[in-house]
Amino acid sequence: AIMITLRNLTVVLVATLTFISPASLMADFYVIPVIKKMKNIVTVSKSGGEFTDIKQAINSITDANETNPYLVIVGPGVYNITETIHLKAYVTLSGSGRDSTILKGFDLMKMIYGENNATLSHMHIENVGGENSSELFCIYNSNTSPTLEDLTVISKHSGHPFAIVNTNSSSPIIKNVTAIGLNTGTGIFNDATSFPFITNSILNGDGNDIVRGKVFFSSIVNTNASGTECHYCIDGLGNELNASCVP
């Protein structure tokens, strides 16, 4: 206690000290672990990521399987692709959005090879050919059926460019994809053994396109849809297409 005398008034101040145990102190605090690296997530970025090269990031994964899938996240930016990228089974390659993650290839006959149980999503993919190019492919599936989702795929050069090609019994799932082949090009080509499932997409080609399989809620522009079953689709002028993909 502390006694203070002011003229004829005496004031006594009493202070009570309470011991706080470590246990009661810790009860008001939370321990939050800091995760340095999330399991099975690989990052690609122009700076600050684990990799700056997409192909190297995918190739670093050696143990992906049905019970141990991976996600490769590609940050915003323009990525120049100088070698063919091979997708891997049970690996999802995801960008940061069509307007944010842009992959540009130059004179690559096959820019991206598909793979079963692989997913490619959320990015813009463009392959431009040089004067000596004959055929050019952005995404090439041969006996493989990946999932292609939320993509803009453009192939262009003076020869015959293809945005997406499916051959040898390839039946990929194609959702919300804009596939464009410029300069007498093809938006999507399927051989007689390939029947992809296409929905909510825009298929636009200046050349001889062949779309087989079932197409749902999509716009088919300048495309030969021989052998295709259309459901709720329109042409480039907004005309509804019948089951044979004819206005």
C-alpha positions as CSV (number, residue, x, y, z in Angstrom):
1,A,0.0,0.0,0.0
2,I,1.1,3.6,-0.7
3,M,0.1,6.5,1.7
4,I,-0.2,10.0,0.3
5,T,-1.0,13.0,2.5
6,L,-2.5,16.1,0.9
7,R,-3.0,18.8,3.5
8,N,-5.6,17.3,5.9
9,L,-6.5,14.5,3.5
10,T,-4.8,11.2,3.6
11,V,-5.2,8.9,0.6
12,V,-4.2,5.3,0.7
13,L,-3.6,3.5,-2.6
14,V,-3.7,-0.3,-2.5
15,A,-2.5,-2.3,-5.4
16,T,-3.1,-6.0,-5.8
17,L,-0.7,-8.1,-7.7
18,T,-2.0,-11.2,-9.4
19,F,0.4,-14.0,-10.5
20,I,-0.3,-15.1,-14.0
21,S,0.7,-18.7,-14.6
22,P,2.2,-19.7,-17.9
23,A,-0.7,-22.0,-18.6
24,S,-3.3,-19.2,-18.3
25,L,-1.1,-16.9,-20.4
26,M,-0.9,-19.4,-23.2
27,A,-4.7,-19.9,-23.2
28,D,-5.0,-16.6,-24.9
29,F,-2.6,-17.4,-27.7
30,Y,-2.8,-19.6,-30.8
31,V,0.1,-21.3,-32.5
32,I,-0.3,-21.1,-36.3
33,P,2.2,-23.3,-38.2
34,V,3.8,-21.6,-41.2
35,I,3.8,-23.9,-44.2
36,K,6.9,-23.3,-46.3
37,K,5.7,-25.6,-49.2
38,M,2.4,-27.3,-49.7
39,K,2.6,-30.9,-50.7
40,N,2.2,-31.8,-54.3
41,I,1.9,-28.2,-55.5
42,V,4.6,-26.9,-57.8
43,T,4.8,-23.2,-58.7
44,V,6.0,-21.5,-61.9
45,S,6.5,-17.8,-62.0
46,K,8.4,-15.1,-63.8
47,S,10.1,-14.5,-60.4
48,G,9.6,-15.9,-56.9
49,G,8.4,-19.3,-57.9
50,E,10.1,-22.7,-57.7
51,F,10.5,-22.7,-61.5
52,T,10.6,-20.2,-64.3
53,D,10.2,-22.9,-67.0
54,I,7.0,-24.8,-67.3
55,K,8.6,-27.9,-69.0
56,Q,11.1,-28.2,-66.2
57,A,8.4,-27.9,-63.5
58,I,6.4,-30.8,-65.1
59,N,9.5,-32.9,-65.6
60,S,10.4,-32.5,-61.9
61,I,7.3,-34.6,-60.9
62,T,8.2,-38.3,-60.9
63,D,5.7,-39.8,-58.5
64,A,2.2,-38.6,-59.6
65,N,-0.5,-41.2,-59.6
66,E,-4.2,-41.7,-59.0
67,T,-3.8,-41.4,-55.2
68,N,-0.9,-38.8,-55.4
69,P,-2.0,-36.1,-57.9
70,Y,-0.1,-32.9,-58.5
71,L,-1.0,-29.3,-59.3
72,V,1.4,-27.1,-61.3
73,I,0.4,-23.5,-60.9
74,V,1.7,-21.0,-63.5
75,G,1.6,-17.4,-62.4
76,P,0.8,-14.4,-64.6
77,G,3.0,-13.4,-67.5
78,V,4.1,-14.3,-71.0
79,Y,6.0,-17.6,-71.2
80,N,7.9,-18.3,-74.5
81,I,7.8,-22.0,-75.2
82,T,10.9,-23.2,-77.1
83,E,10.4,-27.0,-76.6
84,T,7.4,-29.3,-76.7
85,I,5.6,-29.7,-73.4
86,H,4.5,-33.2,-72.5
87,L,1.6,-33.3,-70.0
88,K,1.8,-36.0,-67.3
89,A,-0.9,-38.3,-66.0
90,Y,-2.5,-37.1,-62.7
91,V,-0.9,-33.7,-63.1
92,T,-3.0,-30.5,-63.5
93,L,-1.3,-27.6,-65.3
94,S,-3.2,-24.5,-64.4
95,G,-2.6,-20.9,-65.3
96,S,-3.9,-17.8,-63.5
97,G,-6.5,-17.0,-66.2
98,R,-6.7,-16.6,-69.9
99,D,-5.8,-13.0,-69.8
100,S,-3.0,-13.5,-67.2
101,T,-1.1,-16.6,-68.2
102,I,0.0,-16.6,-71.9
103,L,2.0,-19.4,-73.5
104,K,3.6,-18.5,-76.8
105,G,5.3,-21.0,-79.1
106,F,7.2,-20.2,-82.3
107,D,7.6,-22.8,-85.1
108,L,6.9,-25.8,-82.8
109,M,5.2,-28.5,-84.9
110,K,3.6,-29.8,-81.7
111,M,3.5,-27.3,-78.8
112,I,1.8,-29.4,-76.1
113,Y,1.3,-33.2,-76.1
114,G,-1.7,-34.5,-74.2
115,E,-1.8,-37.4,-71.7
116,N,-4.5,-39.5,-70.2
117,N,-5.7,-38.3,-66.7
118,A,-4.0,-34.9,-67.2
119,T,-5.7,-31.5,-67.1
120,L,-4.8,-28.3,-68.8
121,S,-6.7,-25.2,-67.8
122,H,-7.0,-21.4,-67.2
123,M,-4.5,-20.0,-69.8
124,H,-4.0,-18.6,-73.3
125,I,-2.0,-20.8,-75.7
126,E,-0.7,-19.5,-79.0
127,N,1.6,-21.2,-81.6
128,V,2.9,-19.1,-84.5
129,G,4.7,-20.7,-87.4
130,G,7.6,-19.4,-89.5
131,E,7.8,-19.3,-93.3
132,N,9.1,-22.9,-93.6
133,S,6.3,-24.5,-91.4
134,S,4.0,-26.9,-93.1
135,E,1.6,-27.9,-90.3
136,L,1.4,-26.5,-86.8
137,F,-0.3,-27.9,-83.7
138,C,-1.0,-26.2,-80.4
139,I,-2.4,-29.2,-78.5
140,Y,-1.9,-32.6,-80.0
141,N,-3.6,-35.8,-78.6
142,S,-2.6,-39.2,-79.9
143,N,-4.4,-42.0,-78.1
144,T,-4.7,-39.7,-75.1
145,S,-7.7,-38.1,-73.6
146,P,-6.8,-35.2,-71.2
147,T,-9.3,-32.6,-69.8
148,L,-9.0,-29.2,-71.5
149,E,-10.8,-26.5,-69.6
150,D,-11.1,-22.7,-69.7
151,L,-8.6,-22.2,-72.5
152,T,-8.0,-19.9,-75.5
153,V,-6.0,-21.9,-78.1
154,I,-4.9,-20.1,-81.3
155,S,-2.7,-21.5,-84.0
156,K,-1.6,-19.4,-86.9
157,H,0.9,-19.3,-89.8
158,S,1.1,-19.4,-93.5
159,G,0.7,-23.2,-93.8
160,H,-2.1,-25.2,-92.2
161,P,-2.3,-24.5,-88.4
162,F,-4.4,-26.6,-86.0
163,A,-5.4,-25.4,-82.6
164,I,-6.4,-28.8,-81.2
165,V,-5.8,-32.2,-82.9
166,N,-7.2,-35.6,-81.7
167,T,-6.0,-38.8,-83.4
168,N,-5.7,-42.5,-82.7
169,S,-8.8,-42.9,-80.4
170,S,-8.4,-39.7,-78.5
171,S,-11.5,-38.5,-76.7
172,P,-10.6,-35.6,-74.5
173,I,-13.1,-33.6,-72.4
174,I,-13.2,-30.0,-73.8
175,K,-15.0,-27.5,-71.7
176,N,-15.2,-23.7,-72.1
177,V,-12.5,-23.7,-74.7
178,T,-12.0,-21.2,-77.6
179,A,-10.1,-23.1,-80.4
180,I,-9.1,-20.9,-83.4
181,G,-7.1,-21.9,-86.5
182,L,-6.1,-18.8,-88.5
183,N,-4.8,-18.5,-92.1
184,T,-6.6,-21.5,-93.6
185,G,-6.3,-23.2,-90.2
186,T,-8.4,-25.5,-88.2
187,G,-10.0,-24.9,-84.8
188,I,-10.3,-28.6,-83.9
189,F,-9.6,-31.7,-86.0
190,N,-10.6,-35.2,-85.0
191,D,-9.7,-38.3,-87.1
192,A,-12.3,-41.1,-87.7
193,T,-11.4,-42.8,-84.4
194,S,-11.6,-39.8,-82.0
195,F,-14.7,-38.6,-80.4
196,P,-14.2,-35.8,-77.9
197,F,-16.9,-34.5,-75.5
198,I,-17.2,-30.7,-76.1
199,T,-19.3,-28.3,-74.2
200,N,-19.6,-24.5,-73.8
201,S,-16.9,-23.9,-76.4
202,I,-16.2,-21.8,-79.5
203,L,-14.7,-23.7,-82.5
204,N,-13.5,-21.4,-85.3
205,G,-11.4,-22.4,-88.3
206,D,-10.6,-20.9,-91.7
207,G,-9.8,-24.2,-93.2
208,N,-11.4,-27.7,-93.3
209,D,-12.3,-28.6,-89.8
210,I,-13.8,-31.9,-88.8
211,V,-15.5,-32.2,-85.4
212,R,-16.8,-35.6,-84.4
213,G,-18.3,-36.7,-81.2
214,K,-20.9,-34.8,-79.1
215,V,-20.9,-31.0,-78.9
216,F,-23.0,-29.3,-76.2
217,F,-23.9,-25.6,-75.8
218,S,-21.1,-24.5,-78.2
219,S,-20.6,-22.1,-81.1
220,I,-19.3,-23.8,-84.2
221,V,-17.9,-21.3,-86.7
222,N,-16.5,-22.0,-90.2
223,T,-16.3,-25.6,-89.2
224,N,-17.1,-28.8,-91.1
225,A,-18.9,-30.7,-88.4
226,S,-19.4,-33.9,-90.4
227,G,-20.2,-36.9,-88.1
228,T,-20.9,-34.7,-85.2
229,E,-23.9,-34.8,-82.9
230,C,-24.9,-31.2,-81.8
231,H,-26.9,-30.3,-78.8
232,Y,-28.0,-26.7,-78.2
233,C,-25.3,-25.3,-80.5
234,I,-25.3,-22.2,-82.7
235,D,-23.3,-21.0,-85.7
236,G,-21.3,-17.8,-86.1
237,L,-24.5,-15.8,-86.8
238,G,-26.3,-17.1,-83.8
239,N,-28.5,-19.6,-85.8
240,E,-29.4,-22.7,-83.8
241,L,-27.9,-25.9,-85.2
242,N,-29.9,-29.1,-85.5
243,A,-28.6,-32.5,-84.3
244,S,-26.5,-32.8,-87.4
245,C,-24.9,-29.4,-86.7
246,V,-26.7,-27.8,-89.6
247,P,-28.6,-24.5,-89.3
